[in-house]
Amino acid sequence: MRIKKQTRWLMGLLLMHSMLFPSSAFASSDWFISKDLYTMAHKELLEDDTDAVFQTIIQAWQQSPNSVQADNLDQLLNLAISEDCGHSLERKVLPTWLPKLSIERQVEQNLNQQLLKISVVGLTRTDITNISLTKWPNKPLLKGAPFIDDGGYFSVETQRLDEPVSAGLYKLSITAENEPPWVGWIVLNSPVEKQEISWKDSKTWRIDNIEKNSGNCPSPTLSIKLYDLNDTTWHAIWSQDSDSNWPTTLPKLNLPEGRYWLSVGVVKTRWQGEISILDIQRITRPVDYVGDDD
């Protein structure tokens, strides 16, 4: 369902008025004559030209906006995403050798520390030799050759980051054997500032009042995984994904008694054209599992 043009008009005026223009700017009836990128982006948004809005947002980020302008770009992106959860942001089609691609921004909280990372995950039909992700203009975040499993799925992630992956423009480059390099611009919006999921006790967690109905986006998912601490491959021995009626405790399982690693995460998904963008808040800890626990 599209945002009504009247609603977009009011929201666009409010953003432009509060962020970029003095109150006197609206004394003239021809204020849309201005050709700066921010005016263009608002005009394109009001005209339902989501792809054009996104391209203008990319250009504006390339001009190193100040903090007020950056906040305006972040809010413009959020409005553009609300059209159809970001599917129409970009018409660029992924190459045939790369049918699926996602960017995963994750905050993982264990008992002792917080781990921040970003990953590039996808499906390929060829050998990928290198993936790099750089924040504009020249801050490298990720670089390396991914491991590709027998099904063609791959993943490459950052090492531990010193700060959260913030809103802004990112350049993604993927090189594969016998294929032309694929390069795309990724625009991330601001991450959630507060931790929305936390431990209550060793096998129970609490979740904030997260909005389950995200308009045109799918409902957030609660992802629970259990790992064998002795398995260095870190393949989950049990997992469960729920998009409603989220559990808040580990259920009884048909597993041997012992010590395991429990991971619980809230996953929010949107799109940038064909690319999925995931924001994940995850909590992890070791647990002693006894099958006959109440």
Disulfide bonds with the S-S distance in Angstrom:
Cys85-Cys217 1.92
